[in-house]
Each structure stands twice: as C-alpha cells, then as structure tokens.
Amino acid sequence: MQKRQPQSQWLFNMNPTSLFSFFLCLIAVAGDRVYVHPFTLFAYNRSSCKDLENLIQEEKTFVPIFIKSQAIPAYEEQPKPEMQSLGANGKQRLSYLKDLVYVLGARFYGAVRETRKGQNILLSPTSIYGSLVSFYLVASGQTAADLQDFLGFISPSGDPDCTSKVDGRKVISALRTIDDPLLTNTADDLFFSKLSCLFSAPNVRLAEPFVRDLALAGDAFYARAVDFTNPRQAVEQINTFVEAKVTSRSSNLLTDIDPTTTLLFTTEIHLKANVKKASQLKEPQEFWIDSSTKILVPMMSVTGLFQYKRDARKHFSITTIPITKNALLVLVQPINGNDLNTIESEISLQSSDWLQDLSPRRIKLSLPQLTLESTYDLQELFVNMNLSTLLGKEADLSKISSANPTVGKVINKAFFKLNNLADEEEDPSEQNEDVMPMEVTLNNPFLLAIYEENSKAMLFLGRVANPLNGV
C-alpha cells in the first residue's frame, strides 16, 4: 500500500492555483454565509480602468538620497492617513485576507522547516505577505500575474481587462488595518514596530507612487541610494543604517550582497510583550530538547483563566493567553508522547482551527522566557519552493523604474521577545480560587503563534526547539 503523504507536505507542494482553489472550498463549506469571491473584493473597479492607465503614464520619478546623508527627504515625511471605519466591504476583505496570509505563511514555514530541522523558527506571515504585495504593486506582465496567483488571488474569469487584476493598494490598506491597533498601542506590556527600507543603486530613478505606498504600509519607511558594486561597504552601510533606525537591539541584517544588485528591500517586524501577572521562577527549570537531552532555562509562571483545548486524537494541547487587548499568544504543545515533527506534519490548513473549540480553564502555566529572532531572504525560500523565477533577475518590475531593476535580496526579519511583567515570584496567597488550577508546563519543544485580536490575522508563527537559542 502506498504511504500516505503528510498533510503539510502535500499542502506545501501544491501549485498556487490548486492550493487556493482547495482553500476556497474549505471556506465555502465552513459556514452558511453567502459566498463572495475574494477577488471581487480586491479587484479594480471598471470605472477606474482608464484612471489606472493614466496613472501609469504620468508617474513621477525621483532619485533617493545617499545612505550616509543626514537630510530628511520629503517622501519620508508624508503623514499617514488616519484609519477609517471598515464598513461591510472592509470587514469582508479583512476576513478573507487573514486566511490568505495564513496559507502563504504556512507555505513559507514549510520551506523554512526543511532547511532548519531541529532549530528554532520564527517568521511573520503578515510581514512576508506585505513584502510580496509591495513588489506586486510594481510588477508587470507575467511577473504580476504570477505574484497575484501566489498571493492567493485567482481570477474567477479570464477577462483580460483591468478588472482581472487585484488592486494592490486595497490589499496594503487591509494589511494596515491588521497592524494599526498594535502600532498605536500605548500599553506598557507591549511594543510593536515595523520598519521597511528600500535601497537602490545610485542614479536609479524610482516611481513616486510606489514609494508613497510603501511609506503607508508600515510604521516607518526609508529609501536610500547605495553603491552595491562595493559589496563589503554596502553591507556595512546598510547594517549600520538599519540598526540606527530599529528600536530593539538585534543582530546584523545582511552578510553579503551581489554586486550586480540595483534594488534591495528589507522589512523588520518587532514585538516585545510581557505576560501580565507572570512571575519569574527563582531557579532555572528543566527543558527537554529531546528525550535524552535537557537544559536549564529561565522560566515564568502565571495563573489565570485561559482558553484551552486538548486534542486526544492528534495528541496536542493548545493554551491561549491574551498578552494585550490587541494580541493573543497561542501555545501548541505535544502530549501523550507525541513530538513536534508529527504536529508540524499535520499543521492545519486554516489558521482559525487553532482558535476553535477552546474552553475556559483555570490554569497554572509555566513557560520559558523567550527571545527569538530570524532573518530570511525570500528569494532563497522561493528557490526551496521551486519558484526561483518569481522575484529573480528576470522578474519584470518595470513600474518601479524606467530601468528594470535587478533585485538582490528581499529580506524579512522577525523579532519576538516574551517576558514576565512582575519582578517577584508568584504569591501563593493570591491564588484564592476554590478550583485548583490545572498545571500546564512547556518544558519540551512547542509551537507558538501570535494573532492580532480583532482580525484574528497571524502576526507570528514559530517553533521553540531550544529557548536558549535566539535563532
């Protein structure tokens, strides 16, 4: 009998069209609501076709200032528009988009998992999705069509006019709706930031609308000119520049650059959170990397009413903790002798599955303090996914510049730090509930995810194989 292919491997090997068609079927049968094709929600309106053609013809261009300049260019000073009420259409867009983000994130997680066996993993599905949408905005021809399909927007018809294309600005706006509650958060127990940088070769003229859209997509945006023909100097300049702009201390972004590069794009997403009412345990606790290897790690403990479920069939448990009113931490732990590889091979096709069938339980949760950091070149991951031409040297990105640029790297960096808010060990006298809490201890490798509370979009997805390794 032929061995059944693991669900996740089957998922990651599917071509984008088949994958998304299958995913749409899951959505359609998931409820009794009237089905609206997501393409319709994000496509250009027919009335804007002529305007779109005029916009492409009349785009202004500019040359970014040099990376070592201390000036602040006008294109980086544009005020960000205030978020408007979503309305019915906006809510529908967000509902579909969060699922598209998850599917894409799951595919990239599968690619990373193949290259980092037994290691920590951390990536941001929303950040990766946003980076690819940014390139879709400036792509033409087959590159635009391929990116649109990869992002999950499969046209329901073969209509060749502009209504068969997705309006990338609508997608960027919806992604901002996900990020904005966290970017504007003022609570002491959470810090969230998103930084994007576009580096171009000297004298390369960039389209103003594209740069304006990038500036609106994140917390901060910078465009600078860099001489890539001196790779060592370019690496040093970019790392120094980015380090000066980020608010969290982290490792270097780049180690090398192809001297033929004329365009390089980077995005960093940082989240630092404190678990409310959690206390650090006085002594380091055992954490089993595998069945025969243990280490001692700093851990914290918190007792409260948390959402929980135990899946006896798939042998894992899920505990969710609100880390602020805008962010939800989801912890997935193997049980009954199961291991993380088995859980990962059966990872759900729908991100909402992890949030379903939960029930409130009084729990005493013990988990490691965490600092995770990962840097990925999306082009390298595309090679692992057999999609090397998607943003390769032959990609048509002519909308960004009259001289079609050569993309050197598309870097996505994710940083997550989880700590306790209290400084002292938990006071037993505060546990005056009649019901004894169930004890849940994360002392072996586990998965984590962080969702934005309102949209239920997945901001981070990761594996903790060793809490002492920051990736």
C-alpha positions as CSV (number, residue, x, y, z in Angstrom):
1,M,0.0,0.0,0.0
2,Q,1.3,3.4,-0.9
3,K,2.3,5.5,2.1
4,R,0.0,8.5,2.6
5,Q,1.8,11.8,2.1
6,P,1.8,14.0,5.2
7,Q,-0.8,16.7,5.0
8,S,1.6,19.6,5.3
9,Q,4.0,18.2,2.7
10,W,1.0,17.9,0.3
11,L,0.0,21.4,1.2
12,F,3.4,22.9,0.5
13,N,3.9,21.0,-2.8
14,M,0.6,22.2,-4.3
15,N,0.8,24.8,-7.0
16,P,-0.7,28.2,-6.0
17,T,-3.8,27.8,-8.2
18,S,-4.7,24.3,-6.9
19,L,-3.8,25.3,-3.3
20,F,-6.1,28.3,-3.3
21,S,-8.9,26.5,-5.1
22,F,-8.9,23.8,-2.4
23,F,-8.7,26.5,0.3
24,L,-11.7,28.3,-1.2
25,C,-13.7,25.1,-1.0
26,L,-12.9,24.8,2.7
27,I,-14.1,28.4,3.2
28,A,-17.3,27.9,1.3
29,V,-18.4,24.9,3.3
30,A,-17.3,26.3,6.6
31,G,-20.5,28.3,7.1
32,D,-23.8,29.2,5.7
33,R,-22.9,32.7,4.7
34,V,-23.3,33.9,1.1
35,Y,-20.1,33.2,-0.7
36,V,-18.4,36.2,-2.3
37,H,-15.2,35.5,-4.3
38,P,-12.4,37.4,-2.6
39,F,-11.1,38.5,-5.9
40,T,-14.2,40.7,-6.4
41,L,-13.5,42.5,-3.1
42,F,-9.9,43.4,-4.1
43,A,-10.1,43.8,-7.9
44,Y,-10.0,47.2,-9.7
45,N,-13.4,48.7,-10.4
46,R,-14.2,49.0,-14.1
47,S,-14.7,52.7,-13.7
48,S,-11.1,53.1,-12.6
49,C,-9.5,51.3,-15.6
50,K,-8.9,54.5,-17.6
51,D,-7.7,56.2,-14.5
52,L,-5.3,53.3,-13.9
53,E,-3.8,53.7,-17.4
54,N,-3.4,57.4,-17.0
55,L,-1.7,56.9,-13.6
56,I,0.9,54.6,-15.1
57,Q,1.7,57.1,-17.9
58,E,2.0,60.1,-15.6
59,E,4.0,58.6,-12.7
60,K,6.8,60.9,-11.5
61,T,10.2,59.6,-10.6
62,F,13.0,60.7,-8.2
63,V,16.5,59.6,-7.2
64,P,16.8,58.7,-3.4
65,I,19.3,60.5,-1.3
66,F,22.6,58.7,-0.5
67,I,22.5,56.3,2.5
68,K,25.0,58.4,4.5
69,S,23.1,61.7,4.0
70,Q,21.7,63.3,7.2
71,A,18.9,65.0,5.3
72,I,15.2,64.0,5.7
73,P,13.7,63.8,2.2
74,A,10.1,64.9,1.6
75,Y,9.0,61.4,0.6
76,E,9.7,60.1,4.1
77,E,7.8,62.9,5.8
78,Q,4.3,62.2,4.4
79,P,1.7,62.0,7.1
80,K,0.0,58.7,7.4
81,P,-3.8,58.8,6.9
82,E,-6.0,58.1,9.9
83,M,-7.7,54.7,9.9
84,Q,-11.3,54.9,8.8
85,S,-14.2,52.6,9.9
86,L,-14.0,49.4,7.9
87,G,-17.6,49.1,6.8
88,A,-19.1,45.9,5.5
89,N,-16.7,45.6,2.5
90,G,-13.7,46.3,4.6
91,K,-14.7,43.6,7.1
92,Q,-15.1,41.1,4.3
93,R,-11.8,41.9,2.8
94,L,-10.1,41.5,6.2
95,S,-11.9,38.2,6.8
96,Y,-10.6,36.7,3.5
97,L,-7.2,38.4,3.7
98,K,-6.3,36.9,7.1
99,D,-6.8,33.4,5.6
100,L,-4.7,34.2,2.6
101,V,-2.0,35.5,4.9
102,Y,-2.0,32.2,6.8
103,V,-1.9,30.0,3.8
104,L,1.1,31.9,2.4
105,G,2.8,31.9,5.9
106,A,2.2,28.1,6.2
107,R,3.9,27.5,2.9
108,F,6.9,29.6,3.9
109,Y,7.0,27.8,7.2
110,G,7.2,24.5,5.4
111,A,10.1,25.8,3.3
112,V,12.0,27.1,6.4
113,R,11.3,23.8,8.2
114,E,13.1,21.8,5.5
115,T,16.3,23.9,6.0
116,R,16.2,24.3,9.8
117,K,15.5,20.9,11.1
118,G,15.5,20.8,14.9
119,Q,16.2,24.6,15.2
120,N,14.1,27.5,16.4
121,I,11.9,29.1,13.7
122,L,10.2,32.5,13.7
123,L,8.5,34.2,10.8
124,S,5.8,36.8,10.3
125,P,3.1,35.8,7.8
126,T,1.7,39.3,7.6
127,S,5.1,40.9,7.1
128,I,6.1,38.4,4.3
129,Y,2.7,38.9,2.7
130,G,3.1,42.7,2.8
131,S,6.6,42.5,1.2
132,L,5.3,40.5,-1.7
133,V,2.3,42.8,-2.2
134,S,4.8,45.7,-2.4
135,F,6.5,44.0,-5.3
136,Y,3.2,43.2,-6.9
137,L,2.5,46.9,-7.0
138,V,5.4,47.5,-9.3
139,A,5.3,44.2,-11.3
140,S,4.2,43.9,-14.9
141,G,3.3,41.2,-17.3
142,Q,3.9,37.6,-16.3
143,T,5.6,38.6,-13.1
144,A,2.5,40.5,-11.9
145,A,0.3,37.5,-12.9
146,D,2.5,35.0,-11.1
147,L,2.7,37.2,-7.9
148,Q,-1.1,37.7,-7.9
149,D,-1.6,33.9,-8.1
150,F,0.9,33.3,-5.4
151,L,-0.8,35.8,-3.1
152,G,-4.0,33.7,-3.5
153,F,-6.0,35.9,-5.8
154,I,-7.1,33.6,-8.5
155,S,-9.3,35.4,-11.0
156,P,-12.7,33.8,-11.4
157,S,-12.7,34.7,-15.1
158,G,-10.3,35.1,-18.0
159,D,-11.3,38.7,-18.6
160,P,-8.2,40.4,-19.9
161,D,-9.2,44.0,-18.8
162,C,-8.1,45.6,-15.5
163,T,-10.9,44.0,-13.5
164,S,-8.9,40.8,-13.8
165,K,-6.2,42.4,-11.7
166,V,-6.1,42.9,-8.0
167,D,-5.7,46.5,-6.7
168,G,-2.6,46.1,-4.5
169,R,-3.4,49.3,-2.7
170,K,-6.6,47.8,-1.3
171,V,-4.5,44.9,0.0
172,I,-2.0,47.3,1.6
173,S,-4.9,49.2,3.2
174,A,-6.3,45.9,4.7
175,L,-2.9,44.9,6.0
176,R,-2.6,48.3,7.7
177,T,-5.9,47.5,9.4
178,I,-4.2,44.5,10.9
179,D,-1.1,46.3,12.1
180,D,-2.6,49.6,13.2
181,P,-4.1,48.5,16.5
182,L,-0.7,47.3,17.6
183,L,1.2,50.2,16.2
184,T,-1.0,52.7,18.1
185,N,-1.0,50.6,21.3
186,T,0.2,52.6,24.3
187,A,0.1,49.9,26.9
188,D,3.3,49.2,28.9
189,D,3.2,45.5,28.4
190,L,3.6,45.5,24.6
191,F,5.8,47.2,22.0
192,F,5.3,46.7,18.3
193,S,7.1,48.2,15.3
194,K,7.5,47.6,11.6
195,L,10.4,49.1,9.6
196,S,10.8,48.9,5.8
197,C,13.8,50.1,3.8
198,L,14.3,50.3,0.1
199,F,17.9,50.5,-1.1
200,S,18.6,51.3,-4.8
201,A,21.8,51.8,-6.8
202,P,22.9,55.4,-7.4
203,N,21.1,57.3,-10.1
204,V,18.3,54.7,-10.3
205,R,15.0,56.7,-10.6
206,L,12.1,55.3,-8.5
207,A,8.4,55.8,-9.1
208,E,6.9,58.2,-6.6
209,P,3.5,56.3,-6.2
210,F,5.3,53.1,-5.3
211,V,7.5,54.7,-2.7
212,R,4.4,56.5,-1.3
213,D,2.5,53.2,-1.0
214,L,5.5,51.6,0.8
215,A,5.6,54.5,3.2
216,L,2.0,54.0,4.1
217,A,2.4,50.2,4.6
218,G,4.4,50.2,7.8
219,D,5.4,52.1,11.0
220,A,8.5,53.6,9.3
221,F,9.9,53.7,5.8
222,Y,13.2,54.8,4.3
223,A,14.5,54.9,0.8
224,R,18.3,55.4,0.2
225,A,20.9,55.0,-2.5
226,V,23.7,52.5,-2.0
227,D,26.7,51.6,-4.2
228,F,26.3,47.9,-4.5
229,T,29.4,47.5,-6.6
230,N,31.4,47.6,-3.4
231,P,29.6,44.7,-1.6
232,R,31.5,44.8,1.7
233,Q,31.0,48.5,2.1
234,A,27.3,48.3,1.1
235,V,26.7,45.5,3.7
236,E,28.3,47.6,6.4
237,Q,26.4,50.8,5.4
238,I,23.0,49.0,5.3
239,N,23.5,47.2,8.6
240,T,24.6,50.4,10.3
241,F,21.7,52.4,8.8
242,V,19.0,49.8,9.8
243,E,20.5,49.3,13.3
244,A,20.2,53.1,13.9
245,K,16.5,53.0,12.9
246,V,15.2,50.0,14.9
247,T,14.2,50.4,18.5
248,S,15.1,46.8,19.5
249,R,18.7,45.6,19.6
250,S,19.2,42.8,17.1
251,S,21.9,41.1,15.0
252,N,23.0,42.3,11.6
253,L,20.5,42.1,8.8
254,L,23.0,41.3,5.9
255,T,26.2,39.3,5.5
256,D,26.6,39.6,1.7
257,I,25.3,41.3,-1.4
258,D,25.5,40.5,-5.1
259,P,27.4,43.4,-6.7
260,T,25.0,43.3,-9.7
261,T,22.2,44.4,-7.4
262,T,20.3,47.5,-8.2
263,L,17.5,47.1,-5.7
264,L,17.2,45.6,-2.2
265,F,14.2,45.6,0.0
266,T,14.1,44.8,3.8
267,T,11.3,44.6,6.4
268,E,11.8,44.2,10.1
269,I,8.9,43.5,12.5
270,H,9.5,43.6,16.2
271,L,7.2,42.6,19.0
272,K,8.1,42.7,22.7
273,A,5.4,41.6,25.1
274,N,5.1,41.0,28.8
275,V,2.7,38.4,30.3
276,K,0.5,40.1,32.8
277,K,0.8,38.9,36.4
278,A,3.5,36.4,35.4
279,S,6.4,35.9,37.8
280,Q,9.9,34.7,37.1
281,L,10.7,31.4,38.9
282,K,13.7,31.7,41.2
283,E,15.5,28.8,39.8
284,P,16.1,27.8,36.1
285,Q,13.9,24.9,35.2
286,E,14.4,21.7,33.1
287,F,13.6,21.9,29.4
288,W,13.9,18.7,27.4
289,I,15.3,19.4,23.9
290,D,14.7,15.7,23.1
291,S,14.0,12.5,25.0
292,S,17.6,12.3,26.2
293,T,18.8,15.9,26.4
294,K,17.8,18.5,28.9
295,I,18.9,22.0,29.6
296,L,18.1,24.6,32.4
297,V,16.3,27.7,31.2
298,P,14.7,30.8,32.9
299,M,11.0,30.3,33.2
300,M,8.0,32.2,34.4
301,S,4.7,31.2,35.8
302,V,1.2,32.7,35.6
303,T,-2.2,31.5,37.0
304,G,-5.4,32.6,35.4
305,L,-8.5,31.8,33.4
306,F,-7.2,30.9,29.9
307,Q,-8.7,29.3,26.8
308,Y,-7.6,25.7,26.4
309,K,-8.2,22.5,24.5
310,R,-6.7,19.1,24.5
311,D,-6.9,17.1,21.3
312,A,-6.5,13.5,22.3
313,R,-6.7,12.2,18.7
314,K,-3.9,14.4,17.4
315,H,-2.1,14.4,20.7
316,F,-1.5,18.1,21.3
317,S,-2.9,20.8,23.6
318,I,-3.5,24.5,23.0
319,T,-3.4,27.2,25.5
320,T,-4.1,30.9,24.6
321,I,-3.0,33.9,26.6
322,P,-4.1,37.5,25.9
323,I,-0.8,39.5,26.1
324,T,-2.7,42.7,25.5
325,K,-6.2,43.6,24.3
326,N,-4.8,43.6,20.7
327,A,-2.6,40.5,20.7
328,L,-3.2,36.8,21.6
329,L,-0.4,34.3,22.3
330,V,-1.2,30.7,21.2
331,L,0.9,27.8,22.6
332,V,0.7,24.4,20.9
333,Q,2.3,21.6,22.9
334,P,2.7,17.8,22.1
335,I,1.1,15.4,24.6
336,N,0.9,11.7,25.2
337,G,4.4,11.0,23.9
338,N,3.8,12.9,20.7
339,D,6.6,15.0,19.2
340,L,6.7,18.4,17.4
341,N,7.6,16.9,14.0
342,T,4.3,15.0,14.0
343,I,2.3,18.1,14.8
344,E,4.1,20.1,12.2
345,S,3.4,17.5,9.5
346,E,-0.3,17.8,10.2
347,I,-0.4,21.5,10.6
348,S,-3.9,22.8,9.9
349,L,-4.9,24.3,6.6
350,Q,-6.9,27.0,8.3
351,S,-5.4,29.3,10.9
352,S,-8.8,29.6,12.7
353,D,-8.6,25.9,13.6
354,W,-6.2,26.7,16.4
355,L,-8.8,29.1,17.9
356,Q,-11.8,26.8,17.6
357,D,-13.4,24.6,20.3
358,L,-11.5,26.2,23.1
359,S,-13.0,26.4,26.6
360,P,-12.0,28.5,29.6
361,R,-10.0,26.7,32.2
362,R,-8.2,27.8,35.3
363,I,-4.6,27.1,34.6
364,K,-1.2,27.5,36.2
365,L,1.0,27.9,33.2
366,S,4.8,27.7,33.3
367,L,6.8,28.6,30.2
368,P,10.3,29.8,29.2
369,Q,11.2,33.4,28.8
370,L,11.8,33.8,25.1
371,T,13.9,35.9,22.7
372,L,13.5,34.7,19.1
373,E,15.0,36.3,16.0
374,S,15.1,35.1,12.4
375,T,16.2,36.6,9.2
376,Y,15.2,35.2,5.8
377,D,15.8,36.1,2.2
378,L,12.5,35.4,0.4
379,Q,14.4,34.8,-2.8
380,E,16.2,31.9,-1.2
381,L,13.0,30.5,0.1
382,F,11.4,30.7,-3.3
383,V,14.3,28.6,-4.6
384,N,13.4,26.0,-1.9
385,M,9.8,26.1,-3.1
386,N,10.8,25.7,-6.8
387,L,9.7,29.2,-7.6
388,S,13.1,30.8,-8.2
389,T,11.8,33.0,-11.1
390,L,9.2,34.8,-9.1
391,L,11.5,37.6,-7.9
392,G,14.6,36.5,-9.8
393,K,16.8,38.5,-12.1
394,E,14.3,38.1,-15.0
395,A,11.4,39.5,-13.0
396,D,9.6,42.4,-14.7
397,L,9.4,45.2,-12.1
398,S,9.4,48.0,-14.7
399,K,6.8,50.0,-12.9
400,I,9.3,51.0,-10.2
401,S,11.8,52.4,-12.6
402,S,12.4,53.1,-16.3
403,A,15.5,50.9,-15.9
404,N,14.1,47.5,-14.8
405,P,15.9,46.8,-11.5
406,T,17.7,43.7,-10.5
407,V,16.5,42.6,-7.1
408,G,19.5,41.4,-4.9
409,K,17.6,40.3,-1.8
410,V,14.1,40.6,-0.3
411,I,14.9,40.4,3.5
412,N,12.3,39.7,6.1
413,K,13.4,39.8,9.7
414,A,11.2,38.9,12.7
415,F,12.0,39.6,16.3
416,F,9.9,38.5,19.3
417,K,10.6,38.8,23.0
418,L,8.3,37.4,25.7
419,N,9.0,38.3,29.4
420,N,7.1,38.5,32.7
421,L,5.7,41.8,33.9
422,A,6.2,41.1,37.6
423,D,9.6,41.2,39.2
424,E,8.9,38.9,42.1
425,E,7.9,35.2,42.4
426,E,4.2,34.5,42.3
427,D,2.5,35.0,45.7
428,P,0.5,31.8,46.6
429,S,-1.9,33.9,48.7
430,E,-3.3,35.4,45.5
431,Q,-4.5,32.0,44.4
432,N,-7.6,32.0,46.5
433,E,-9.9,30.4,44.0
434,D,-11.9,27.4,45.1
435,V,-11.0,25.4,41.9
436,M,-7.4,24.1,41.9
437,P,-5.7,25.2,38.7
438,M,-4.7,22.7,36.1
439,E,-0.9,22.7,35.6
440,V,0.5,23.2,32.1
441,T,4.3,23.3,31.8
442,L,6.0,23.9,28.5
443,N,9.2,22.0,29.1
444,N,9.7,20.5,25.7
445,P,9.7,21.9,22.1
446,F,6.5,23.6,21.2
447,L,4.9,25.8,18.6
448,L,3.7,29.4,19.1
449,A,1.6,31.8,17.2
450,I,0.6,35.4,17.8
451,Y,-2.7,36.7,16.4
452,E,-4.0,40.2,16.2
453,E,-7.1,40.1,18.4
454,N,-9.6,42.0,16.2
455,S,-8.9,40.4,12.8
456,K,-7.5,37.1,14.0
457,A,-4.7,37.5,11.5
458,M,-1.5,35.6,12.3
459,L,1.4,38.0,13.0
460,F,4.0,35.4,14.0
461,L,4.4,31.7,13.6
462,G,7.3,29.9,15.2
463,R,8.9,26.8,16.7
464,V,10.7,26.8,20.0
465,A,13.2,23.9,19.9
466,N,15.7,25.5,22.4
467,P,14.7,28.6,24.4
468,L,18.4,29.5,24.9
469,N,18.9,29.9,21.2
470,G,17.6,33.2,19.8
471,V,17.6,31.7,16.2
